[in-house]
């Protein structure tokens, strides 16, 4: 069969063969490329055209070119055909890759033929396939082709590839990619379409080659006026967006047309109250798991009124996956089918002309869904047990993330300062810089073992980038309790400020609506502000602005408006918002490097949602009322928050009821009245009384000091970096008192002072960490302003 570019998958045959297919000519060949009929040009005409390819050639260069052109033309003339392209196709070489050419040819002849074919490619006399180009080594042919064909368009492409966002290791490959497409299709560059890009991607993958530069090739071609009417990025062009209900249903092979129509009409009615992700789930359950399963096991079924045996068999199958494992979402499928039947019964009463003929007894009874509550409790128990398991190892994960980021930063600095081939030492480990001087590729290095053996080669810039975003994701997730999609939707404008009555500016983080379609604002502590400030400094352009990007919503299957997203990174050649899958991969890799294990030796991993459960557990266990925690987490029901918190439910309920009873006892009938001036003064004084010698006390409002003002031992004390000298003075005094206690044998005093010194050491580490992040906090305040 002939392809859309006029090639046929045949071996060499005679033109008299009655099965020989015609060779359709591509109608969009660039006129300047086929002037004088280059595909049908004679040997003498090709010789004159080839002579113009050399600039001031020497006699030897001219002789080598003439010899190579003569050898390839002599070989092609042994095959019948109306032009050189047909002779090339009939030779069968187009599909033989590097094994092309006459049989029993010598290496010298092979080199001559390759050089001659390169000349014919530049002259547009022969257009090989992608498979042949991928398997052949054509040194300099692509650059020569660009110099003598569509020079204006290729010059514009080179300028775009070297501009802002270009000039990377992918630029040269993107230019070569578009050159291959121009060679194979014979089109003008600006006449290439999305189908050409898809055909190239398929051919490239079939040959085992990567297509990493395909998006960049698409974008620079679009930037010079090509791909008219298409979106500016390849991903947007490939994305079909949201499919209609009929298109979603027709993805599954329903045999009965009448049932297919009623499913479409039903899902159209339900889609008004569903987001796109939920609609996809309903389509899969009702169409694939329910009706298509019935048609496969009961051919000829045509009614929704199922016999009891058929319904029972289906309910048994839905509880088991094809691999034999139990289906965890079985009850969800049962509820969806049950709602389908009950909706049809209700609608048949409201609109009998349309729905009455499809009303049928529901095959899902109360007994079938009775175990849902038990399954829900079991699922909550598994989540809570997982949370209890992960909380103790979270500090280890955070430490490994911080250490990895610090080591990756030091290594990247050393690699950038080293020359290719130079060895250097980072953290007592020896490395060697690889690559060539002046290379546009990212800096790479390899680890050198103590035996002077080369270890694995790695991309230092990519390693540091992965380490940073792993650390940033962990810090934001564990300090906000946000969902993964909420974190990725954070923008530069999500940072807000609130002025307290005391005049203090309180930073706030605005969480965009996601699962519950409710926007919420949470306080941002100084540590979180420092993390966000570090992210902002990293992603800012040279002009000090955060780039505007479009984010693809994996649930709604749509691209959002351009916004200054915080979680954006350069992938290959362009900036893009990190996808959720990439965050999960980074967390899994970090957990494996941290060697996290349970008490029984089972390997542990973290998912983004695990940090949300840990956050809710630590907040409620820390004394925050559960209804306030629900607001912070964005839950609409306290039961949801209780399911997240890894404590016994009766303990949660007891604490919550005690809080409500105490509040009602204090203000039994004036819950929502305006506060008096005395109450406002008491409220402001509470925050003023937080100021202590070593920093500020962060105990909850309305609670007394539980440590008798022994601030150095209190976990509620937040050290001020400016008070580090005072803390060191307290530590020296405690050591002196400890020496005296040892000397005087005051053993009770010795024990108390040792405990105090332990707490002092913890506060000193906290103050040093805050002091190290003070510059980040200043940058955060600047970003907020």
BELCORFEN-V237189 format. One record per residue. RES is the residue in one letter. NEAR is the number of other ideal C-beta (glycine too) atoms within 8 Angstrom. Layout:
res:RES near:NEAR
res:RES near:NEAR
This chain:
res:X near:5
res:X near:9
res:X near:7
res:X near:5
res:X near:9
res:X near:10
res:X near:9
res:X near:9
res:X near:5
res:X near:10
res:X near:4
res:X near:7
res:X near:9
res:X near:6
res:X near:7
res:X near:5
res:X near:7
res:X near:4
res:X near:5
res:X near:10
res:X near:8
res:X near:5
res:X near:11
res:X near:6
res:X near:6
res:X near:10
res:X near:4
res:X near:9
res:X near:11
res:X near:11
res:X near:6
res:X near:7
res:X near:11
res:X near:11
res:X near:7
res:X near:6
res:X near:7
res:X near:14
res:X near:11
res:X near:7
res:X near:12
res:X near:5
res:X near:7
res:X near:6
res:X near:10
res:X near:16
res:X near:10
res:X near:8
res:X near:11
res:X near:12
res:X near:9
res:X near:7
res:X near:11
res:X near:9
res:X near:3
res:X near:3
res:X near:8
res:X near:5
res:X near:6
res:X near:6
res:X near:9
res:X near:11
res:X near:8
res:X near:9
res:X near:15
res:X near:10
res:X near:9
res:X near:13
res:X near:14
res:X near:10
res:X near:12
res:X near:14
res:X near:12
res:X near:8
res:X near:11
res:X near:11
res:X near:7
res:X near:5
res:X near:9
res:X near:7
res:X near:11
res:X near:5
res:X near:9
res:X near:14
res:X near:13
res:X near:11
res:X near:13
res:X near:12
res:X near:12
res:X near:12
res:X near:12
res:X near:9
res:X near:9
res:X near:13
res:X near:9
res:X near:9
res:X near:10
res:X near:6
res:X near:5
res:X near:10
res:X near:9
res:X near:7
res:X near:3
res:X near:3
res:X near:8
res:X near:5
res:X near:5
res:X near:6
res:X near:11
res:X near:10
res:X near:8
res:X near:12
res:X near:15
res:X near:11
res:X near:11
res:X near:14
res:X near:11
res:X near:12
res:X near:15
res:X near:13
res:X near:15
res:X near:12
res:X near:12
res:X near:13
res:X near:12
res:X near:11
res:X near:9
res:X near:12
res:X near:10
res:X near:12
res:X near:12
res:X near:14
res:X near:12
res:X near:11
res:X near:8
res:X near:11
res:X near:4
res:X near:10
res:X near:4
res:X near:7
res:X near:10
res:X near:11
res:X near:7
res:X near:11
res:X near:13
res:X near:13
res:X near:7
res:X near:9
res:X near:13
res:X near:12
res:X near:9
res:X near:6
res:X near:11
res:X near:13
res:X near:8
res:X near:9
res:X near:14
res:X near:10
res:X near:8
res:X near:11
res:X near:14
res:X near:8
res:X near:8
res:X near:3
res:X near:6
res:X near:12
res:X near:7
res:X near:8
res:X near:9
res:X near:11
res:X near:14
res:X near:9
res:X near:10
res:X near:14
res:X near:15
res:X near:9
res:X near:12
res:X near:14
res:X near:12
res:X near:12
res:X near:13
res:X near:15
res:X near:12
res:X near:13
res:X near:11
res:X near:13
res:X near:13
res:X near:10
res:X near:14
res:X near:10
res:X near:8
res:X near:15
res:X near:8
res:X near:9
res:X near:7
res:X near:11
res:X near:14
res:X near:8
res:X near:10
res:X near:15
res:X near:10
res:X near:8
res:X near:12
res:X near:13
res:X near:9
res:X near:7
res:X near:10
res:X near:4
res:X near:7
res:X near:4
res:X near:9
res:X near:7
res:X near:12
res:X near:13
res:X near:12
res:X near:15
res:X near:13
res:X near:13
res:X near:12
res:X near:14
res:X near:14
res:X near:10
res:X near:8
res:X near:12
res:X near:5
res:X near:10
res:X near:11
res:X near:6
res:X near:3
res:X near:8
res:X near:5
res:X near:6
res:X near:10
res:X near:10
res:X near:8
res:X near:10
res:X near:11
res:X near:7
res:X near:9
res:X near:5
res:X near:6
res:X near:7
res:X near:7
res:X near:6
res:X near:12
res:X near:7
res:X near:8
res:X near:13
res:X near:14
res:X near:8
res:X near:5
res:X near:8
res:X near:4
res:X near:14
res:X near:4
res:X near:9
res:X near:6
res:X near:7
res:X near:11
res:X near:11
res:X near:8
res:X near:10
res:X near:13
res:X near:11
res:X near:9
res:X near:12
res:X near:15
res:X near:8
res:X near:9
res:X near:11
res:X near:9
res:X near:5
res:X near:4
res:X near:9
res:X near:7
res:X near:11
res:X near:8
res:X near:8
res:X near:14
res:X near:9
res:X near:10
res:X near:12
res:X near:13
res:X near:9
res:X near:13
res:X near:14
res:X near:14
res:X near:9
res:X near:10
res:X near:14
res:X near:10
res:X near:12
res:X near:12
res:X near:12
res:X near:12
res:X near:7
res:X near:8
res:X near:8
res:X near:5
res:X near:4
res:X near:9
res:X near:6
res:X near:6
res:X near:9
res:X near:5
res:X near:11
res:X near:5
res:X near:6
res:X near:6
res:X near:11
res:X near:10
res:X near:8
res:X near:9
res:X near:14
res:X near:12
res:X near:8
res:X near:9
res:X near:13
res:X near:8
res:X near:9
res:X near:7
res:X near:3
res:X near:4
res:X near:5
res:X near:6
res:X near:7
res:X near:10
res:X near:5
res:X near:6
res:X near:10
res:X near:10
res:X near:9
res:X near:13
res:X near:13
res:X near:11
res:X near:12
res:X near:13
res:X near:12
res:X near:8
res:X near:11
res:X near:14
res:X near:9
res:X near:11
res:X near:14
res:X near:10
res:X near:8
res:X near:11
res:X near:12
res:X near:6
res:X near:7
res:X near:7
res:X near:8
res:X near:4
res:X near:7
res:X near:11
res:X near:8
res:X near:4
res:X near:9
res:X near:8
res:X near:10
res:X near:5
res:X near:9
res:X near:10
res:X near:11
res:X near:7
res:X near:5
res:X near:5
res:X near:9
res:X near:12
res:X near:7
res:X near:7
res:X near:9
res:X near:7
res:X near:7
res:X near:9
res:X near:8
res:X near:8
res:X near:8
res:X near:9
res:X near:9
res:X near:8
res:X near:8
res:X near:12
res:X near:12
res:X near:9
res:X near:10
res:X near:14
res:X near:8
res:X near:10
res:X near:12
res:X near:11
res:X near:6
res:X near:10
res:X near:10
res:X near:7
res:X near:9
res:X near:14
res:X near:10
res:X near:8
res:X near:11
res:X near:13
res:X near:9
res:X near:8
res:X near:13
res:X near:13
res:X near:8
res:X near:11
res:X near:14
res:X near:10
res:X near:10
res:X near:15
res:X near:13
res:X near:8
res:X near:11
res:X near:14
res:X near:8
res:X near:6
res:X near:11
res:X near:6
res:X near:10
res:X near:6
res:X near:8
res:X near:9
res:X near:12
res:X near:8
res:X near:9
res:X near:7
res:X near:3
res:X near:7
res:X near:8
res:X near:15
res:X near:12
res:X near:15
res:X near:9
res:X near:8
res:X near:5
res:X near:5
res:X near:4
res:X near:8
res:X near:8
res:X near:7
res:X near:8
res:X near:12
res:X near:13
res:X near:14
res:X near:12
res:X near:11
res:X near:11
res:X near:8
res:X near:3
res:X near:4
res:X near:5
res:X near:6
res:X near:8
res:X near:8
res:X near:5
res:X near:8
res:X near:10
res:X near:8
res:X near:15
res:X near:9
res:X near:9
res:X near:12
res:X near:13
res:X near:10
res:X near:11
res:X near:14
res:X near:11
res:X near:13
res:X near:15
res:X near:12
res:X near:12
res:X near:14
res:X near:14
res:X near:11
res:X near:14
res:X near:15
res:X near:12
res:X near:11
res:X near:12
res:X near:12
res:X near:11
res:X near:11
res:X near:12
res:X near:11
res:X near:12
res:X near:14
res:X near:14
res:X near:10
res:X near:15
res:X near:10
res:X near:9
res:X near:7
res:X near:11
res:X near:13
res:X near:10
res:X near:10
res:X near:8
res:X near:7
res:X near:9
res:X near:6
res:X near:7
res:X near:5
res:X near:7
res:X near:7
res:X near:9
res:X near:13
res:X near:12
res:X near:15
res:X near:11
res:X near:14
res:X near:9
res:X near:6
res:X near:11
res:X near:6
res:X near:8
res:X near:5
res:X near:7
res:X near:7
res:X near:9
res:X near:8
res:X near:9
res:X near:7
res:X near:10
res:X near:7
res:X near:8
res:X near:9
res:X near:13
res:X near:14
res:X near:12
res:X near:13
res:X near:16
res:X near:15
res:X near:11
res:X near:11
res:X near:14
res:X near:8
res:X near:7
res:X near:10
res:X near:8
res:X near:7
res:X near:3
res:X near:4
res:X near:5
res:X near:7
res:X near:12
res:X near:9
res:X near:6
res:X near:12
res:X near:9
res:X near:11
res:X near:11
res:X near:10
res:X near:7
res:X near:8
res:X near:9
res:X near:10
res:X near:9
res:X near:8
res:X near:8
res:X near:4
res:X near:5
res:X near:11
res:X near:11
res:X near:13
res:X near:13
res:X near:13
res:X near:11
res:X near:10
res:X near:7
res:X near:6
res:X near:10
res:X near:12
res:X near:11
res:X near:9
res:X near:8
res:X near:10
res:X near:11
res:X near:9
res:X near:11
res:X near:6
res:X near:8
res:X near:14
res:X near:11
res:X near:8
res:X near:12
res:X near:15
res:X near:10
res:X near:10
res:X near:15
res:X near:13
res:X near:9
res:X near:8
res:X near:9
res:X near:5
res:X near:11
res:X near:7
res:X near:8
res:X near:3
res:X near:4
res:X near:5
res:X near:6
res:X near:8
res:X near:11
res:X near:9
res:X near:13
res:X near:7
res:X near:15
res:X near:8
res:X near:11
res:X near:12
res:X near:14
res:X near:13
res:X near:13
res:X near:14
res:X near:14
res:X near:14
res:X near:9
res:X near:11
res:X near:14
res:X near:8
res:X near:6
res:X near:4
res:X near:10
res:X near:7
res:X near:14
res:X near:8
res:X near:8
res:X near:14
res:X near:13
res:X near:9
res:X near:11
res:X near:12
res:X near:12
res:X near:11
res:X near:6
res:X near:7
res:X near:10
res:X near:6
res:X near:10
res:X near:15
res:X near:11
res:X near:9
res:X near:14
res:X near:14
res:X near:11
res:X near:10
res:X near:5
res:X near:7
res:X near:6
res:X near:8
res:X near:13
res:X near:9
res:X near:8
res:X near:10
res:X near:12
res:X near:8
res:X near:8
res:X near:9
res:X near:8
res:X near:8
res:X near:8
res:X near:8
res:X near:9
res:X near:6
res:X near:6
res:X near:7
res:X near:6
res:X near:4
res:X near:6
res:X near:6
res:X near:3
res:X near:5
res:X near:3
res:X near:6
res:X near:6
res:X near:5
res:X near:6
res:X near:8
res:X near:10
res:X near:8
res:X near:8
res:X near:11
res:X near:10
res:X near:8
res:X near:10
res:X near:10
res:X near:8
res:X near:7
res:X near:10
res:X near:6
res:X near:9
res:X near:5
res:X near:12
res:X near:9
res:X near:9
res:X near:14
res:X near:7
res:X near:8
res:X near:6
res:X near:5
res:X near:4
res:X near:6
res:X near:3
res:X near:8
res:X near:7
res:X near:8
res:X near:5
res:X near:5
res:X near:7
res:X near:11
res:X near:12
res:X near:8
res:X near:11
res:X near:3
res:X near:7
res:X near:14
res:X near:9
res:X near:13
res:X near:10
res:X near:9
res:X near:4
res:X near:12
res:X near:12
res:X near:6
res:X near:9
res:X near:15
res:X near:9
res:X near:8
res:X near:10
res:X near:12
res:X near:8
res:X near:8
res:X near:12
res:X near:9
res:X near:8
res:X near:10
res:X near:12
res:X near:8
res:X near:9
res:X near:13
res:X near:8
res:X near:6
res:X near:6
res:X near:6
res:X near:8
res:X near:7
res:X near:6
res:X near:9
res:X near:11
res:X near:8
res:X near:8
res:X near:12
res:X near:9
res:X near:9
res:X near:11
res:X near:12
res:X near:8
res:X near:10
res:X near:13
res:X near:9
res:X near:8
res:X near:13
res:X near:12
res:X near:8
res:X near:10
res:X near:14
res:X near:9
res:X near:8
res:X near:12
res:X near:9
res:X near:6
res:X near:11
res:X near:9
res:X near:6
res:X near:11
res:X near:12
res:X near:8
res:X near:12
res:X near:14
res:X near:10
res:X near:8
res:X near:11
res:X near:10
res:X near:5
